[in-house]
Structure formats: C-alpha cells, structure tokens
C-alpha cells in the first residue's frame, strides 16, 4: 500500500491560504458556517470516547432522512473521505478490479490505485453532455470486478442520473455479483427529485454522504456510510476502530444539533444555490469563449475554454492579478482548458466579480 498527495489537495484553498484568495470559486461546497451561527451548547459535554458506530441519536437522525433505512445500517465516519477509504480497504485487495466514474472526487480513484488494484475509468465526455452510458458501464465490468464506484450528483460536472438509471445500475451490479459504491455527498443539493438512497435498494449497494458539502460543515468531519449487510457493517466498523476508534463527541454533538433543524438549514441553502446558479447561467449565456453543460445538482460545474489560450498563464493571471481561484482540469485528470467553477461558496457579489475576472483573464491570455 502506498499513497501520494493529489493535486487537488496540494493546490486546495486551505493549503494555499484563504487569506491569499479574494474571489474563491474553487470550493465544492456552500459557504462554511461558523460555530456562533449554529447556537450549539457544548460546555456540559463530557469529552469521553463515543459509541464506535456513532452516537445513536445521530444515527437515528441520519436514518430518518431515508426510506427503509435503520440506525443499525448507518456507520458514522470522519467525513465522507473516511467512509470511502474504509469501503475500499475492506472490500479490495491488490490485483482486484474496480470501475470508477470519471471525473470524480480524487480518493475514489487514488485509494484503489494505492491498494494495487486495477482501475478502469468510466469516462463522462463533455461532447456527450456528461451523460452516463450504461452500455459502457456494463462492458467494463468483468468477472474480476469487485466494486463499481459512482458519484451523483457528480463532482465536478454537476451531472445527474434518473431513478430508472439507478435501478438499472443496481440490476447490473447484482447480476455481476459485485458492489456499488454510491457517493451521494451532494444528494441534498439535487435540483429536481432526489434519487432514492442507493443502499436502500439493494444489499449490494453502499451509500456515502456527509455534512461537508450540502450543510457547509467540513470542519466537523462528520460523514457516514449505509449498508444493509450486517457482516459488511461489522467489517467496516472493525476498520474504523483500527483507524480512529470513534468520532469526536464534539463533532457529533454539533451534527445532532444541525440535523434536528435539517429542514430549516436546507430550505435556506437551496434558495441561495438557486440564486447563484442563475448568476452563473446568465454569465455563461454571454460568453463566446466558454461552453458548459448546465449542472443538475450540487454547487459546481465544469466549463471548457474554447478560445486558444495560454492555459498556464490564464491561471497565473487569474490568481495573481485578479485574486480569483478556480479548480484547474488537472485536479480531475482533464486538460486545463476545463476548470471546476464552484458557485455555492462565494457571496453573490464575490461570485459576480470572480466570473468577471475569469472573462478578463481569458481575454488577456488568448493567443
């Protein structure tokens, strides 16, 4: 087992230094909340070890948000990143085969590679509207395939699939006797009807979600995985206990407080996302040098620069001259003519100014 740092982590806003960024359009979440906004009382909290599966009240609150899911089917983890890691180290061994949607959150690709697995990428193409091709998916699955890993709504494209497609995917998974790892981190930010939780539809599906993106709480590191298989849950729990034993009781207390007010939080958050997407849509409609596939969920999109630009200089000028940061394509294994644009984190004024700066930087670097 070996690991290397991914570009998306090395070049992230938190590593670069938030104080250096004036217009942050690189984030893949809504604006982070601060503790004073949450009104959580912590002074009488005992700082003990917590239940290894996660606080029972927290697991019940998570389960209540889904159909046909019990608290015993929920394992609370340190963010979705730990849930992804645990799933892979439990189910995979060197030489195993896995199919992963691409583009995707880096860990979904790099952890299996680090475990010595054969990774085939199910590639979404801009020219095809970033639509999932089910035939290509089934063609990539072999008798050696252990996991198919998908993320919807997708990061960084904002692409989505239908409930019909999800059920077809699960049928394919069950027919091939492998597992579906379904990263549903952006599920609460689906613009139309949310998909049913994948794990509620089949014992062969594992769902992963967190409070980081949709709730603006990446700092408390609360995520979870859901599975119907009791034996698999025991293995996931054993792996978690070897890594961290339990979660921070402080983090779990904050998560409980937020999920008790889930509807209030999400109503406001979705309203703000809708406004910001309209801003991006209006701006994109005026661009001659950019094309995009309009997102169907989440707070990110993945436009492509059509002009003949010096891309290295584009990012340099955008950041150094205009204080604006976006996520370059190489974060996701794409050419840097693509970039992830996050519209949920900045304020409306910051977003408008950042978009204006992108247009200026393209004009200044066009050959």
C-alpha positions in Angstrom: 0.0 0.0 0.0 1.4 3.4 -1.0 -0.1 6.9 -1.1 0.8 10.1 -2.9 -0.7 13.5 -2.5 -3.2 14.5 -5.1 -3.0 17.9 -6.9 -6.5 18.8 -5.7 -5.2 18.6 -2.1 -1.8 20.1 -2.7 -3.3 23.1 -4.5 -6.5 23.4 -2.4 -7.6 26.8 -1.0 -6.9 25.7 2.6 -3.3 24.7 1.6 -2.8 27.8 -0.5 -4.1 30.0 2.3 -7.6 31.5 2.3 -6.1 34.9 3.1 -4.5 34.9 -0.4 -7.7 34.4 -2.2 -10.1 37.3 -2.8 -12.7 35.6 -5.0 -12.8 31.9 -4.2 -14.6 30.0 -7.0 -12.6 26.8 -6.3 -14.7 25.4 -3.5 -17.1 22.5 -4.0 -19.5 23.3 -1.1 -21.7 26.0 0.2 -20.2 28.7 2.4 -18.8 27.4 5.7 -20.8 28.1 8.8 -19.1 29.3 12.0 -19.9 28.0 15.4 -21.8 31.1 16.6 -24.3 30.7 13.7 -25.2 27.2 14.9 -26.1 28.1 18.5 -24.8 24.8 19.9 -24.3 24.4 23.7 -21.2 22.4 24.4 -20.0 23.5 27.9 -21.5 20.5 29.7 -20.4 17.9 27.1 -18.2 15.1 28.6 -15.2 14.6 26.4 -15.2 10.8 26.5 -14.9 8.1 23.9 -18.1 7.9 21.9 -20.0 4.9 20.6 -17.9 3.3 17.9 -20.7 3.2 15.4 -21.5 6.8 16.1 -23.9 8.5 18.6 -27.2 6.6 18.5 -29.2 9.8 18.3 -27.1 11.0 15.3 -27.5 7.7 13.5 -31.3 7.8 14.1 -31.4 11.3 12.7 -29.5 10.2 9.6 -31.7 7.1 9.1 -34.9 9.2 9.4 -33.9 11.0 6.2 -34.2 7.9 4.1 -36.8 5.3 3.3 -36.3 1.8 4.6 -33.1 2.5 6.5 -32.5 1.8 10.2 -29.9 3.3 12.5 -28.1 -0.1 12.7 -27.4 0.3 9.0 -25.5 3.6 9.5 -21.9 3.9 10.4 -20.7 7.5 11.2 -17.2 8.3 9.9 -14.8 11.1 9.9 -16.2 12.7 6.8 -17.1 11.0 3.5 -13.4 10.6 2.9 -13.1 8.0 5.7 -16.2 6.2 4.5 -14.7 5.9 1.0 -11.4 4.7 2.5 -13.0 2.2 4.8 -15.1 0.7 2.0 -12.1 0.2 -0.3 -9.7 -1.3 2.3 -12.4 -3.8 3.5 -13.6 -4.9 0.0 -10.4 -4.7 -2.1 -7.1 -6.4 -2.1 -4.1 -6.0 -4.5 -5.0 -7.1 -8.0 -8.7 -6.7 -7.7 -10.6 -4.8 -10.4 -12.8 -1.7 -9.9 -14.7 0.5 -12.3 -14.8 4.2 -11.3 -16.8 7.1 -12.8 -14.5 9.8 -14.2 -14.3 12.7 -13.4 -14.7 12.1 -9.7 -13.5 13.0 -6.3 -9.9 12.0 -6.3 -10.0 9.5 -3.5 -12.5 7.4 -5.4 -9.7 6.7 -7.9 -6.4 7.1 -6.0 -7.3 4.9 -3.0 -7.9 1.8 -5.2 -4.8 2.5 -7.1 -2.8 2.8 -3.9 -4.1 -0.6 -2.9 -2.7 -2.1 -6.0 -6.0 -2.6 -7.8 -6.7 -2.4 -11.5 -8.8 0.7 -12.1 -10.9 1.2 -15.2 -12.4 4.6 -15.7 -16.0 5.0 -16.9 -15.4 8.3 -18.6 -18.0 11.1 -18.9 -17.5 13.2 -22.0 -18.3 16.8 -22.5 -19.4 16.1 -26.0 -22.0 13.7 -24.7 -23.3 16.2 -22.1 -21.5 14.2 -19.3 -24.3 11.6 -19.6 -23.7 8.1 -18.2 -23.5 5.4 -20.8 -24.9 2.2 -19.2 -23.7 0.0 -22.0 -20.1 1.3 -21.5 -20.5 0.6 -17.8 -21.6 -3.0 -18.3 -18.8 -3.5 -20.9 -16.2 -2.5 -18.3 -17.4 -5.0 -15.7 -15.6 -8.3 -15.7 -15.8 -11.5 -13.6 -13.0 -9.9 -11.5 -14.8 -6.7 -10.8 -15.4 -6.1 -7.1 -16.7 -2.6 -7.0 -18.4 -0.1 -9.3 -17.9 3.4 -7.9 -20.2 6.2 -8.9 -20.8 9.8 -7.7 -24.1 11.6 -8.3 -24.8 14.4 -8.4 -21.4 14.4 -9.9 -18.4 16.4 -8.8 -17.1 18.3 -10.7 -19.7 18.3 -13.6 -22.9 18.6 -11.7 -24.3 15.8 -13.9 -27.2 13.6 -12.7 -28.9 10.3 -13.5 -32.5 9.2 -13.3 -34.1 6.9 -10.8 -34.7 4.5 -13.7 -30.9 4.5 -14.5 -30.0 4.0 -10.8 -32.3 0.9 -10.7 -30.7 -0.4 -13.9 -27.3 0.1 -12.5 -28.2 -1.9 -9.4 -29.6 -4.6 -11.6 -26.3 -4.7 -13.5 -24.4 -4.9 -10.1 -26.5 -7.7 -8.8 -26.2 -9.7 -12.0 -22.4 -9.4 -11.8 -22.2 -10.1 -8.1 -20.1 -7.0 -7.3 -20.8 -4.0 -5.1 -21.9 -0.5 -6.0 -20.2 2.3 -4.0 -22.5 5.3 -4.5 -21.1 8.6 -3.3 -24.1 10.7 -2.6 -22.3 13.6 -1.0 -24.4 16.1 -3.0 -27.7 14.3 -2.7 -29.4 17.1 -0.7 -28.5 19.6 -3.5 -30.3 17.7 -6.3 -32.2 20.4 -8.2 -35.1 18.1 -9.2 -36.3 14.9 -7.5 -33.7 13.3 -5.2 -32.8 9.7 -6.0 -33.7 7.0 -3.5 -30.8 6.1 -1.4 -28.9 3.5 -3.3 -28.2 1.4 -0.2 -31.9 1.2 0.5 -32.5 -0.5 -2.9 -30.0 -3.4 -2.6 -27.7 -5.2 -0.2 -25.0 -4.9 -2.9 -25.2 -1.0 -2.7 -23.2 1.1 -0.2 -24.1 4.7 0.1 -21.9 7.5 1.4 -22.9 11.0 2.5 -21.6 13.8 4.7 -22.4 17.2 6.3 -19.4 18.8 4.5 -20.8 20.0 1.1 -24.6 20.4 1.5 -24.5 21.8 5.0 -21.3 23.8 4.9 -19.7 21.9 7.8 -16.5 20.4 6.6 -14.7 21.4 9.8 -16.6 18.9 12.0 -15.7 15.9 9.8 -18.9 14.1 10.0 -19.9 11.6 7.2 -21.5 8.2 7.1 -21.9 5.1 5.1 -25.1 3.0 4.8 -25.2 -0.8 4.1 -27.9 -3.4 4.6 -25.3 -6.2 5.0 -24.7 -6.9 8.7 -21.4 -8.8 8.1 -20.1 -6.0 5.9 -21.1 -3.4 8.6 -19.0 -5.4 11.1 -16.0 -5.3 8.8 -16.5 -1.6 8.2 -16.7 -1.0 12.0 -13.6 -3.0 12.6 -11.7 -0.9 10.1 -12.9 2.3 11.6 -11.9 1.1 15.1 -8.4 0.5 13.8 -8.1 4.0 12.4 -9.8 6.2 14.9 -11.9 4.1 17.3 -14.8 6.6 17.4 -15.7 10.1 16.2 -15.1 13.3 18.1 -18.0 13.7 20.5 -17.8 17.4 19.9 -18.3 16.9 16.2 -21.2 14.5 16.7 -22.9 16.9 19.1 -22.8 19.7 16.5 -24.1 17.3 13.9 -27.0 16.3 16.0 -28.0 19.9 16.6 -27.8 20.7 12.9 -29.8 17.6 11.7 -32.5 18.4 14.2 -33.0 21.6 12.2 -32.3 19.9 8.8 -35.3 21.4 7.0 -34.5 25.0 8.1 -30.9 24.7 7.0 -31.7 23.1 3.7 -34.5 25.4 2.8 -32.2 28.5 3.1 -29.2 26.7 1.5 -31.2 25.6 -1.6 -32.6 29.1 -2.0 -29.1 30.5 -2.1 -27.8 27.9 -4.5 -30.7 28.6 -6.9 -29.8 32.4 -6.9 -26.1 31.7 -7.5 -26.8 29.3 -10.3 -28.9 31.9 -12.1 -25.9 34.3 -11.9 -23.6 31.7 -13.5 -26.2 30.8 -16.1 -26.7 34.5 -17.1 -22.9 35.0 -17.3 -22.4 31.8 -19.4 -25.0 32.9 -21.9 -22.9 35.9 -22.7 -19.6 34.0 -23.1 -18.2 33.4 -26.5 -15.0 31.7 -25.3 -16.6 29.3 -22.8 -19.0 26.3 -23.1 -20.6 24.3 -20.3 -23.0 21.6 -19.5 -25.5 23.1 -17.1 -25.4 21.3 -13.8 -28.4 19.3 -12.4 -27.2 19.2 -8.8 -24.5 20.3 -6.4 -22.7 23.6 -6.4 -20.1 23.1 -9.1 -19.9 23.0 -12.9 -17.1 22.1 -15.3 -16.9 24.6 -18.2 -14.4 24.4 -21.1 -12.4 27.2 -22.5 -13.0 27.3 -26.3 -10.5 30.1 -27.1 -6.9 29.4 -28.0 -5.5 30.5 -24.6 -2.2 30.0 -22.9 -3.8 28.0 -20.1 -0.8 28.1 -17.7 -0.7 31.9 -18.0 -4.5 32.0 -17.7 -4.5 30.5 -14.2 -1.5 32.6 -13.2 -3.1 35.9 -14.3 -6.4 34.9 -12.8 -4.9 34.4 -9.4 -2.0 36.8 -9.2 -3.6 39.8 -11.0 -7.3 39.2 -10.0 -7.1 37.2 -6.8 -9.5 34.6 -8.2 -9.2 30.9 -7.8 -10.9 28.1 -9.8 -10.1 24.3 -9.9 -8.0 23.5 -13.0 -8.8 20.5 -15.0 -5.7 18.6 -13.9 -7.3 18.2 -10.5 -9.6 15.7 -12.2 -7.2 14.2 -14.8 -8.5 16.6 -17.5 -6.7 19.2 -19.6 -6.6 22.6 -18.1 -8.9 24.0 -20.7 -11.5 22.7 -18.3 -12.0 24.1 -14.8 -14.2 23.4 -11.9 -16.3 26.5 -11.0 -17.8 26.5 -7.6 -20.7 28.9 -7.2 -22.1 27.9 -3.8 -19.3 29.1 -1.5 -18.8 32.8 -2.6 -21.2 35.5 -1.8 -23.3 36.8 -4.7 -21.0 39.8 -5.2 -17.9 37.7 -4.9 -19.3 35.3 -7.5 -20.2 38.1 -9.9 -16.7 39.7 -9.6 -15.0 36.3 -9.9 -16.8 35.5 -13.1 -16.0 38.9 -14.5 -12.3 38.2 -13.7 -12.4 34.8 -15.5 -13.6 36.6 -18.6 -10.8 39.2 -18.3 -8.1 36.5 -17.8 -9.3 34.6 -20.9 -9.2 37.8 -23.0 -5.7 38.6 -21.8 -4.3 35.1 -22.5 -5.9 34.4 -25.8 -3.2 33.8 -28.4 
